[in-house]
Amino acid sequence: MRRAGRSALSPLLKRLKLYFDLLKRTTSGYLYVVDLENKVALTSPNIVRDFGIPAETMEFLEFRRAWRSIMHPTERERVTEVFDAVLQGRVKEGCVEFRARTRKGDYEWVECRCAAALDREGKKTLYAGIFRLMGQRNRADAVTGLLNKYQLEQRMKAALDEARETGRGGALMILGIDNFKIVNEAYNRSFGDQVLREVAQRIKKILSTDFRLYKLDGDEFGIVYPGADEADVENLYRSIQTALLEPQPIQDRQYFCTMSGGTVFFPQFGKEYLVLHKYAESALTFAKQSGKNKNCIFSKELYNRWLRSLTAREDIRRSVEDGCRGFSLCFQPQVGADSQRIIGAEALLRWQNSKGRMVAPMEFIPLLEETQLMIPVGKWIADTAVGICRKWQEIIPDFRMSINLSYVQLRDPSFKDAVKACVERYGVDPKSIILELTEHTVTSDWNFINREFASLRECGLKIAMDDFGRGCSSLAMFKNLSCDIVKIDRAFVKEILSSDFDRRIVEYTVELCHSVGMSVCIEGVETEEEYELLTKTCKVDSIQGYLFGRPETQQGFEEKFLTHKGAERSGHDTYER
């Protein structure tokens, strides 16, 4: 650990020192208190003694760096999020368990409770907490009754011992419920606990007596599969998917649930449990970032991408704090199905990191959502896209702009007002602004999202459900959903020429949408044959896909689609003055 110089106590901490010294003599825990105004931290001497923290008094940033350095690498981001939630005032207090490296080099489980104190003006002045060693743990998870993460660790160590003796390895699979955070936010803790219990029971039913299902932190579960190869793992994961197909009847609701998985094989990728657990978690993260409801097998390439995402968190935070530096928008054209005329575009977010590398959206957008940074970035997107829409309406008066929306933004009370302000500032007809939310998000928090959709539509804005067909859509959704446009996912287009089933699904969906007053846009159209079938047989309203154009920069879009010359180059009648 890098040594930090001892800092002088601030006047506030000097006044508190007497009480702090009294407390540290009456508890075996590890105490700390931070003067947030002067950025100075005071820790009890046992932290220095047992964990090798450089000094009892340090600058706050040095204190944070010191603690991050002794946290187990797989838990740093999770723990930091809890601490930051308290510091930023999103929650009044926090409690988190994690492994901390002692001065001897061993990892010990500790529990940390922390809180912030406010002055009379409501300004945060103090941040304090206590760490304690957890010692012996219960064997069973309190919610599901499954053996817990500590028992999984023991099982994996036994499997690794067996692998060393016999040469017979296996797989560690970690499963996570998709969008479970939304469940807890949308309903309540009791509802979430019932979901966990139902998922546990369904998975247990399909496992043979040779397997155990373990409950890990949050929404995660673990399975050790001795002797497994990729085919075995794939079959197991498909069985889990099948077990979750039926909706869960919970508190008079029908809840649909999917799970993502991350799998690592041992001993070829690791001979220690902590290493393998980290690898499986990285694969799970990648599975969720790349669309959810899938199982990803660990590879070094995948792991390196995961490591880059950890580094990217701070990089992207700096970009946002610097006025969304490095962010830009690309625009993919949307055309009328009958006319092939440009009617609008979808604004797509792009990000160039501090090293000049363009980062894939599937890598950085989950980071924005996890860190709540999507809220300021979303306001920047809205302002930029609405302004460009106004400019392009000088060429195409009825031009409309589609803007992707995240659940995080919908939960932000200031979001609706921010969009309304953009529309008013640029003098744009609200009907020309379309907000898109993915289907799996809609179905995860049906009641709340439908209310928000209705409120946004009252402002004149249009609402679209994106990626229809990826998730678990129901007929009831069409009856009650407060939206204007349904965008059918590319998955139904790529086989539509050869699959009578896919064609019928699209036809039926279009007919159903039209019957309740919704229009249909179909995504991913790449060939003339697909276009002809979708317009003449399926009767969709609008088209988006490479056949008519790829995502372009603002300048590229204007040159290709908003000039006579550009329209001629495109090969389609996409331009009307």
C-alpha positions as CSV (number, residue, x, y, z in Angstrom):
1,M,0.0,0.0,0.0
2,R,1.2,3.5,-0.8
3,R,2.1,5.4,2.3
4,A,0.1,8.4,3.2
5,G,1.3,11.3,5.3
6,R,-0.4,11.9,8.7
7,S,-2.8,14.9,8.4
8,A,-3.6,17.5,11.0
9,L,-7.0,17.2,12.7
10,S,-9.6,19.8,11.6
11,P,-11.1,22.0,14.3
12,L,-14.3,20.0,14.2
13,L,-12.5,16.7,14.7
14,K,-10.5,18.2,17.5
15,R,-13.7,19.0,19.3
16,L,-14.9,15.4,18.8
17,K,-11.6,13.7,19.7
18,L,-12.5,13.3,23.4
19,Y,-15.8,11.4,22.6
20,F,-14.1,9.4,19.8
21,D,-11.3,8.2,22.2
22,L,-14.0,7.2,24.7
23,L,-15.9,5.2,22.1
24,K,-12.8,3.4,20.8
25,R,-12.0,2.2,24.3
26,T,-15.5,0.7,24.8
27,T,-15.9,-1.2,21.6
28,S,-13.9,-3.9,19.8
29,G,-15.0,-2.5,16.4
30,Y,-13.1,-0.3,14.0
31,L,-14.2,3.3,14.1
32,Y,-13.8,6.2,11.7
33,V,-15.3,9.7,11.4
34,V,-14.8,12.2,8.5
35,D,-15.1,16.0,8.5
36,L,-16.7,16.4,5.1
37,E,-16.1,20.1,4.9
38,N,-12.4,20.0,5.5
39,K,-11.9,16.5,3.9
40,V,-10.1,14.9,6.9
41,A,-10.6,11.4,8.3
42,L,-9.9,10.1,11.8
43,T,-9.7,6.3,12.4
44,S,-9.2,4.3,15.5
45,P,-5.7,2.9,16.1
46,N,-6.8,-0.8,15.7
47,I,-7.5,-0.1,12.0
48,V,-3.8,0.9,11.6
49,R,-2.7,-2.1,13.7
50,D,-4.9,-4.8,12.1
51,F,-5.3,-3.7,8.5
52,G,-2.2,-1.7,7.8
53,I,-4.1,1.6,7.1
54,P,-1.2,4.2,6.8
55,A,-2.2,6.6,9.6
56,E,-4.9,7.4,12.1
57,T,-5.5,10.9,10.5
58,M,-5.6,11.2,6.8
59,E,-7.0,13.3,4.0
60,F,-10.3,11.9,3.0
61,L,-9.2,10.9,-0.5
62,E,-6.2,9.1,0.9
63,F,-8.5,7.4,3.4
64,R,-10.8,6.1,0.6
65,R,-7.9,4.9,-1.5
66,A,-6.4,3.1,1.5
67,W,-9.6,1.3,2.3
68,R,-10.3,0.4,-1.4
69,S,-6.8,-1.1,-1.6
70,I,-7.6,-3.6,1.2
71,M,-11.1,-4.5,0.0
72,H,-11.3,-7.8,-2.0
73,P,-11.1,-6.8,-5.7
74,T,-14.5,-8.5,-6.6
75,E,-16.3,-6.4,-3.9
76,R,-14.8,-2.9,-4.3
77,E,-17.4,-1.5,-6.6
78,R,-20.3,-2.9,-4.7
79,V,-19.0,-1.6,-1.4
80,T,-18.1,1.8,-2.9
81,E,-21.7,2.2,-4.2
82,V,-23.0,1.7,-0.7
83,F,-20.6,4.3,0.8
84,D,-21.4,6.8,-2.1
85,A,-25.1,6.4,-1.6
86,V,-24.7,7.6,2.0
87,L,-22.3,10.4,1.1
88,Q,-24.5,11.7,-1.7
89,G,-27.6,11.6,0.4
90,R,-29.5,9.0,-1.5
91,V,-29.9,6.9,1.7
92,K,-29.6,7.9,5.4
93,E,-27.4,5.0,6.4
94,G,-25.7,2.0,4.8
95,C,-24.7,-1.5,5.8
96,V,-22.5,-3.8,3.8
97,E,-20.4,-6.9,4.2
98,F,-17.1,-7.4,2.4
99,R,-13.8,-9.1,2.7
100,A,-10.9,-6.9,3.9
101,R,-7.2,-7.8,3.7
102,T,-5.5,-7.8,7.1
103,R,-1.9,-6.7,7.7
104,K,-1.0,-10.4,7.6
105,G,-2.4,-10.7,4.1
106,D,-5.5,-12.8,5.0
107,Y,-9.0,-11.7,4.0
108,E,-11.5,-11.4,6.8
109,W,-15.2,-10.8,6.5
110,V,-16.3,-7.5,8.1
111,E,-19.5,-5.7,8.4
112,C,-19.6,-1.9,8.0
113,R,-22.4,0.4,9.1
114,C,-22.1,4.0,8.1
115,A,-24.2,7.2,8.2
116,A,-23.9,11.0,7.5
117,A,-24.8,13.8,9.9
118,L,-26.4,17.1,8.8
119,D,-26.0,20.5,10.3
120,R,-28.9,22.9,11.1
121,E,-29.0,24.0,7.4
122,G,-29.3,20.5,6.2
123,K,-25.7,20.3,4.9
124,K,-23.7,17.1,5.4
125,T,-20.9,17.8,7.8
126,L,-19.9,14.4,9.3
127,Y,-19.6,10.9,7.8
128,A,-18.9,8.1,10.3
129,G,-19.0,4.3,10.6
130,I,-17.9,1.2,12.4
131,F,-16.4,-2.0,11.0
132,R,-16.6,-5.2,12.9
133,L,-15.3,-8.7,12.3
134,M,-18.2,-11.0,11.5
135,G,-16.7,-14.3,12.9
136,Q,-18.8,-17.4,12.6
137,R,-21.7,-17.3,10.1
138,N,-25.0,-19.0,9.7
139,R,-25.1,-21.8,7.2
140,A,-28.4,-21.0,5.7
141,D,-29.8,-18.0,3.8
142,A,-32.6,-16.4,5.8
143,V,-34.9,-15.8,2.8
144,T,-34.6,-18.9,0.7
145,G,-33.3,-21.5,3.2
146,L,-30.5,-22.4,0.8
147,L,-27.0,-22.9,1.9
148,N,-25.2,-19.5,1.7
149,K,-22.2,-18.1,0.0
150,Y,-19.8,-19.3,2.7
151,Q,-20.9,-22.9,2.2
152,L,-20.4,-22.5,-1.6
153,E,-16.9,-21.4,-0.9
154,Q,-16.3,-24.6,1.2
155,R,-17.9,-26.7,-1.5
156,M,-15.7,-25.1,-4.2
157,K,-12.5,-25.7,-2.1
158,A,-13.5,-29.4,-1.8
159,A,-14.0,-29.6,-5.5
160,L,-10.7,-28.0,-6.2
161,D,-9.0,-30.4,-3.8
162,E,-10.6,-33.3,-5.7
163,A,-9.5,-31.8,-9.0
164,R,-5.9,-31.7,-7.8
165,E,-6.1,-35.4,-6.7
166,T,-8.0,-36.9,-9.6
167,G,-7.6,-34.4,-12.5
168,R,-11.4,-34.2,-12.8
169,G,-12.4,-30.6,-12.9
170,G,-15.8,-29.0,-13.5
171,A,-17.6,-25.7,-13.6
172,L,-18.8,-22.9,-11.3
173,M,-22.0,-21.2,-12.5
174,I,-23.2,-18.0,-10.9
175,L,-26.8,-16.9,-11.8
176,G,-28.4,-13.5,-11.3
177,I,-32.1,-12.5,-11.7
178,D,-32.4,-10.0,-14.5
179,N,-33.7,-6.5,-13.5
180,F,-34.2,-7.6,-9.9
181,K,-33.3,-4.1,-8.7
182,I,-36.4,-2.8,-10.5
183,V,-38.5,-5.4,-8.6
184,N,-37.4,-4.0,-5.2
185,E,-37.8,-0.4,-6.3
186,A,-41.2,-1.0,-8.0
187,Y,-42.9,-3.2,-5.4
188,N,-41.4,-3.8,-1.9
189,R,-38.9,-6.0,-0.1
190,S,-41.5,-8.6,0.7
191,F,-42.4,-9.0,-3.0
192,G,-38.7,-9.3,-3.8
193,D,-38.2,-12.0,-1.2
194,Q,-41.0,-14.0,-2.6
195,V,-39.5,-13.8,-6.1
196,L,-36.2,-15.1,-4.6
197,R,-38.0,-18.0,-2.9
198,E,-39.9,-18.9,-6.0
199,V,-36.8,-18.9,-8.2
200,A,-34.9,-21.0,-5.7
201,Q,-37.7,-23.6,-5.6
202,R,-38.0,-23.8,-9.4
203,I,-34.3,-24.3,-9.9
204,K,-34.0,-26.8,-7.1
205,K,-36.7,-29.0,-8.7
206,I,-34.6,-29.4,-11.9
207,L,-31.3,-30.2,-10.2
208,S,-30.3,-33.8,-9.6
209,T,-29.4,-35.0,-6.1
210,D,-25.7,-34.5,-7.1
211,F,-26.1,-30.7,-7.1
212,R,-26.8,-28.1,-4.6
213,L,-28.1,-24.6,-5.2
214,Y,-26.4,-21.9,-3.1
215,K,-27.8,-18.4,-2.3
216,L,-25.2,-15.6,-2.7
217,D,-25.6,-11.9,-2.2
218,G,-28.6,-10.0,-3.5
219,D,-30.3,-11.8,-6.4
220,E,-27.4,-14.2,-7.1
221,F,-27.2,-18.0,-6.8
222,G,-24.4,-20.4,-7.3
223,I,-24.0,-24.0,-8.6
224,V,-20.9,-26.3,-8.6
225,Y,-21.0,-28.8,-11.4
226,P,-18.2,-31.4,-11.1
227,G,-17.0,-33.0,-14.4
228,A,-19.0,-30.6,-16.6
229,D,-18.1,-29.5,-20.1
230,E,-19.6,-26.7,-22.2
231,A,-22.5,-28.9,-23.5
232,D,-23.4,-30.0,-19.9
233,V,-23.4,-26.3,-18.7
234,E,-25.5,-25.3,-21.7
235,N,-28.1,-28.0,-21.1
236,L,-28.3,-27.0,-17.4
237,Y,-28.8,-23.4,-18.2
238,R,-31.5,-24.2,-20.8
239,S,-33.3,-26.2,-18.1
240,I,-33.2,-23.2,-15.8
241,Q,-34.6,-21.0,-18.5
242,T,-37.4,-23.4,-19.1
243,A,-38.2,-23.6,-15.4
244,L,-38.7,-19.9,-15.3
245,L,-40.9,-19.6,-18.4
246,E,-44.2,-19.7,-16.5
247,P,-45.1,-16.5,-14.7
248,Q,-44.8,-16.4,-10.9
249,P,-48.1,-15.7,-9.1
250,I,-47.0,-13.3,-6.4
251,Q,-49.3,-11.0,-4.4
252,D,-52.0,-11.1,-7.0
253,R,-49.6,-10.3,-9.8
254,Q,-48.2,-12.4,-12.6
255,Y,-44.4,-11.7,-12.5
256,F,-42.1,-12.9,-15.4
257,C,-38.5,-13.6,-14.5
258,T,-35.4,-14.4,-16.5
259,M,-31.9,-15.2,-15.3
260,S,-28.4,-14.5,-16.7
261,G,-25.5,-16.8,-15.9
262,G,-21.7,-16.6,-15.8
263,T,-19.7,-19.8,-15.9
264,V,-16.0,-20.6,-15.4
265,F,-14.3,-24.0,-15.7
266,F,-11.8,-25.3,-13.2
267,P,-8.9,-26.0,-12.8
268,Q,-7.9,-24.7,-16.3
269,F,-8.9,-21.1,-15.4
270,G,-8.0,-21.1,-11.8
271,K,-7.1,-23.2,-8.8
272,E,-8.4,-20.9,-6.0
273,Y,-12.0,-20.2,-5.2
274,L,-11.7,-16.4,-5.0
275,V,-10.1,-16.3,-8.4
276,L,-12.8,-18.5,-9.9
277,H,-15.6,-16.6,-8.3
278,K,-14.2,-13.3,-9.7
279,Y,-14.1,-14.9,-13.2
280,A,-17.7,-16.2,-12.9
281,E,-18.9,-12.8,-11.8
282,S,-17.2,-11.1,-14.7
283,A,-18.9,-13.5,-17.1
284,L,-22.3,-12.9,-15.4
285,T,-21.7,-9.1,-15.7
286,F,-21.0,-9.5,-19.4
287,A,-24.1,-11.7,-19.9
288,K,-26.3,-8.9,-18.4
289,Q,-24.6,-6.2,-20.3
290,S,-25.1,-8.0,-23.6
291,G,-28.8,-8.5,-23.5
292,K,-29.6,-10.6,-20.4
293,N,-31.3,-14.0,-20.3
294,K,-28.1,-15.8,-21.4
295,N,-25.2,-17.7,-20.0
296,C,-21.7,-16.5,-20.8
297,I,-18.6,-18.8,-20.5
298,F,-15.5,-17.1,-19.1
299,S,-12.6,-16.4,-21.4
300,K,-9.6,-14.2,-21.0
301,E,-10.9,-11.9,-23.7
302,L,-14.2,-11.5,-21.8
303,Y,-12.4,-10.9,-18.5
304,N,-10.2,-8.2,-20.0
305,R,-13.4,-6.4,-21.2
306,W,-14.8,-6.7,-17.7
307,L,-11.6,-5.2,-16.3
308,R,-11.8,-2.3,-18.8
309,S,-15.4,-1.7,-17.5
310,L,-14.1,-1.2,-14.0
311,T,-11.5,1.3,-15.2
312,A,-14.1,2.9,-17.3
313,R,-16.3,3.8,-14.3
314,E,-14.0,6.6,-13.2
315,D,-13.3,7.6,-16.7
316,I,-16.9,8.0,-17.6
317,R,-17.6,9.9,-14.3
318,R,-14.9,12.4,-15.2
319,S,-16.5,12.8,-18.7
320,V,-19.9,13.5,-17.2
321,E,-18.5,16.0,-14.7
322,D,-16.7,17.7,-17.5
323,G,-19.9,18.7,-19.3
324,C,-20.4,15.3,-21.0
325,R,-17.0,15.6,-22.7
326,G,-16.4,12.6,-25.1
327,F,-20.1,11.9,-25.6
328,S,-21.8,12.3,-29.0
329,L,-24.9,11.2,-30.8
330,C,-25.3,9.2,-34.0
331,F,-28.6,9.1,-35.9
332,Q,-30.1,6.2,-37.8
333,P,-32.9,7.0,-40.3
334,Q,-36.4,5.9,-40.0
335,V,-38.6,5.8,-43.2
336,G,-42.3,5.5,-43.9
337,A,-43.0,1.9,-45.0
338,D,-45.0,2.8,-48.1
339,S,-43.2,5.9,-49.2
340,Q,-39.6,5.1,-48.3
341,R,-39.5,8.8,-47.3
342,I,-37.4,9.9,-44.3
343,I,-39.8,10.5,-41.4
344,G,-37.3,10.6,-38.5
345,A,-34.3,9.2,-36.8
346,E,-33.2,7.4,-33.7
347,A,-30.6,9.2,-31.6
348,L,-27.9,6.7,-30.5
349,L,-25.4,7.6,-27.7
350,R,-21.7,7.1,-28.4
351,W,-18.7,7.7,-26.0
352,Q,-15.0,8.2,-26.6
353,N,-12.9,7.6,-23.5
354,S,-10.0,9.7,-22.3
355,K,-7.6,7.6,-24.4
356,G,-9.5,8.3,-27.6
357,R,-11.0,4.8,-27.9
358,M,-14.7,4.5,-28.9
359,V,-16.3,2.3,-26.3
360,A,-19.2,0.0,-27.3
361,P,-22.6,1.0,-26.0
362,M,-23.1,-2.4,-24.4
363,E,-20.0,-1.6,-22.3
364,F,-20.7,2.0,-21.2
365,I,-24.5,2.3,-21.0
366,P,-24.8,-0.2,-18.1
367,L,-22.1,1.8,-16.3
368,L,-24.1,4.9,-16.7
369,E,-27.2,3.2,-15.3
370,E,-25.5,1.5,-12.4
371,T,-23.8,4.8,-11.3
372,Q,-26.9,7.0,-11.8
373,L,-24.9,9.0,-14.3
374,M,-27.5,8.3,-16.9
375,I,-29.6,11.1,-15.3
376,P,-27.3,14.0,-16.3
377,V,-26.3,12.3,-19.5
378,G,-29.9,11.7,-20.4
379,K,-30.7,15.4,-20.0
380,W,-27.7,16.2,-22.3
381,I,-29.0,13.7,-24.8
382,A,-32.5,15.2,-24.7
383,D,-31.2,18.8,-25.1
384,T,-28.9,17.8,-28.0
385,A,-31.3,15.6,-29.8
386,V,-34.3,18.1,-29.5
387,G,-32.1,20.9,-30.8
388,I,-31.0,18.9,-33.8
389,C,-34.6,17.8,-34.4
390,R,-35.6,21.5,-34.6
391,K,-32.9,22.2,-37.1
392,W,-33.8,19.3,-39.4
393,Q,-37.5,20.2,-39.3
394,E,-36.5,23.3,-41.3
395,I,-35.9,20.8,-44.1
396,I,-38.5,18.1,-43.3
397,P,-41.3,19.8,-41.3
398,D,-42.8,16.6,-39.9
399,F,-39.4,15.1,-38.9
400,R,-39.5,13.2,-35.6
401,M,-36.6,12.3,-33.2
402,S,-36.6,9.1,-31.2
403,I,-34.6,9.2,-27.9
404,N,-33.8,6.1,-25.9
405,L,-34.9,6.2,-22.3
406,S,-33.7,4.2,-19.3
407,Y,-35.5,3.1,-16.2
408,V,-33.1,5.2,-14.1
409,Q,-34.3,8.3,-15.9
410,L,-38.0,7.5,-15.4
411,R,-37.4,7.2,-11.7
412,D,-35.8,10.7,-11.6
413,P,-38.5,13.2,-10.5
414,S,-36.8,15.9,-12.6
415,F,-36.8,14.0,-15.9
416,K,-40.2,14.9,-17.3
417,D,-39.7,18.7,-16.5
418,A,-36.2,18.5,-18.2
419,V,-37.7,17.1,-21.4
420,K,-40.6,19.6,-21.4
421,A,-38.1,22.4,-21.0
422,C,-36.1,21.2,-24.0
423,V,-39.2,21.0,-26.1
424,E,-40.3,24.5,-25.1
425,R,-36.8,26.1,-25.4
426,Y,-36.4,24.9,-29.0
427,G,-40.0,25.4,-30.0
428,V,-40.5,21.8,-31.1
429,D,-44.0,20.2,-31.4
430,P,-43.9,17.6,-28.5
431,K,-45.5,15.0,-30.9
432,S,-42.3,15.0,-32.9
433,I,-40.3,13.7,-29.9
434,I,-40.5,9.9,-29.2
435,L,-39.2,8.4,-26.0
436,E,-38.2,4.7,-26.3
437,L,-38.0,2.2,-23.5
438,T,-37.1,-1.5,-24.0
439,E,-39.7,-4.1,-23.6
440,H,-38.0,-6.1,-20.8
441,T,-37.9,-2.9,-18.7
442,V,-41.6,-2.2,-19.3
443,T,-42.7,-5.7,-18.2
444,S,-40.4,-5.6,-15.1
445,D,-42.3,-2.6,-13.6
446,W,-45.5,-2.5,-15.4
447,N,-47.7,-0.3,-13.2
448,F,-45.2,2.4,-12.5
449,I,-43.9,2.7,-16.1
450,N,-47.4,2.8,-17.5
451,R,-48.3,5.7,-15.2
452,E,-45.2,7.5,-16.2
453,F,-45.9,6.9,-19.9
454,A,-49.4,8.3,-19.5
455,S,-48.0,11.4,-17.8
456,L,-45.5,12.0,-20.6
457,R,-48.2,11.5,-23.2
458,E,-50.3,14.1,-21.5
459,C,-47.4,16.5,-22.2
460,G,-47.8,15.7,-25.9
461,L,-44.8,13.4,-26.2
462,K,-44.9,10.1,-28.0
463,I,-43.9,6.8,-26.4
464,A,-42.4,3.8,-28.0
465,M,-41.8,0.3,-26.7
466,D,-38.5,-0.9,-28.1
467,D,-37.1,-4.4,-28.8
468,F,-40.6,-6.0,-28.7
469,G,-40.3,-9.8,-28.8
470,R,-37.1,-10.1,-26.7
471,G,-38.9,-10.5,-23.4
472,C,-42.1,-12.0,-22.1
473,S,-44.8,-9.8,-23.6
474,S,-48.4,-10.5,-22.8
475,L,-51.7,-9.8,-24.6
476,A,-52.9,-7.8,-21.5
477,M,-50.0,-5.4,-22.1
478,F,-51.5,-4.3,-25.5
479,K,-54.8,-3.7,-23.9
480,N,-53.6,-1.4,-21.2
481,L,-50.2,0.0,-22.3
482,S,-50.1,3.7,-22.6
483,C,-47.8,4.0,-25.6
484,D,-48.0,5.0,-29.3
485,I,-45.5,2.9,-31.1
486,V,-44.2,-0.7,-30.9
487,K,-40.8,-1.4,-32.3
488,I,-40.4,-5.1,-33.3
489,D,-37.0,-6.6,-32.6
490,R,-34.6,-7.6,-35.4
491,A,-34.9,-11.2,-34.1
492,F,-38.2,-11.6,-36.0
493,V,-36.8,-10.1,-39.2
494,K,-33.7,-12.1,-39.8
495,E,-35.7,-15.3,-40.4
496,I,-38.9,-13.9,-41.7
497,L,-38.3,-14.9,-45.4
498,S,-37.9,-18.6,-44.4
499,S,-40.0,-18.8,-41.3
500,D,-43.7,-18.9,-41.7
501,F,-44.0,-18.7,-37.9
502,D,-42.0,-15.4,-37.7
503,R,-44.0,-13.9,-40.5
504,R,-47.3,-14.8,-38.8
505,I,-46.0,-13.4,-35.4
506,V,-45.2,-10.1,-37.1
507,E,-48.5,-10.0,-39.0
508,Y,-50.5,-10.7,-35.8
509,T,-48.6,-8.2,-33.8
510,V,-49.1,-5.4,-36.4
511,E,-52.8,-6.2,-36.6
512,L,-53.2,-6.2,-32.8
513,C,-51.3,-2.9,-32.4
514,H,-53.4,-1.3,-35.1
515,S,-56.5,-2.4,-33.4
516,V,-55.7,-0.5,-30.3
517,G,-54.3,2.6,-32.1
518,M,-50.6,1.9,-32.0
519,S,-48.3,2.1,-35.0
520,V,-45.5,-0.4,-35.7
521,C,-41.9,0.2,-36.6
522,I,-39.8,-2.8,-37.5
523,E,-36.0,-2.8,-36.8
524,G,-33.1,-4.5,-38.5
525,V,-34.4,-4.5,-42.1
526,E,-31.4,-5.2,-44.4
527,T,-32.7,-6.5,-47.7
528,E,-35.2,-5.5,-50.4
529,E,-36.9,-8.8,-50.0
530,E,-37.5,-8.3,-46.2
531,Y,-38.8,-4.8,-47.0
532,E,-41.3,-6.0,-49.6
533,L,-42.7,-8.7,-47.3
534,L,-43.0,-6.4,-44.3
535,T,-44.7,-3.6,-46.2
536,K,-47.0,-5.6,-48.5
537,T,-47.9,-8.6,-46.3
538,C,-47.3,-7.5,-42.7
539,K,-48.3,-3.9,-43.3
540,V,-45.9,-2.2,-40.9
541,D,-45.9,1.5,-40.6
542,S,-42.2,2.4,-40.6
543,I,-38.8,0.8,-41.1
544,Q,-35.4,1.2,-39.5
545,G,-32.4,-0.8,-40.7
546,Y,-29.3,-0.9,-42.7
547,L,-31.2,-1.1,-46.0
548,F,-32.0,2.6,-45.6
549,G,-29.1,3.7,-43.6
550,R,-26.6,3.0,-40.8
551,P,-26.1,5.3,-37.8
552,E,-24.4,8.5,-38.9
553,T,-22.9,11.6,-37.2
554,Q,-25.0,14.7,-37.4
555,Q,-22.9,15.9,-40.4
556,G,-23.0,12.5,-42.1
557,F,-26.8,12.3,-41.6
558,E,-27.3,15.7,-43.1
559,E,-25.1,15.0,-46.1
560,K,-26.6,11.6,-46.8
561,F,-30.3,12.1,-46.1
562,L,-31.1,15.8,-46.0
563,T,-29.8,17.0,-49.3
564,H,-30.8,16.2,-52.8
565,K,-27.4,14.8,-53.6
566,G,-27.5,12.6,-50.5
567,A,-30.9,11.2,-51.4
568,E,-29.6,10.3,-54.8
569,R,-26.6,8.5,-53.4
570,S,-28.8,6.5,-51.0
571,G,-30.7,4.9,-53.8
572,H,-34.1,5.7,-52.2
573,D,-36.6,8.5,-52.3
574,T,-35.7,9.6,-48.9
575,Y,-35.8,13.4,-49.3
576,E,-38.7,15.8,-49.6
577,R,-38.3,19.5,-49.4
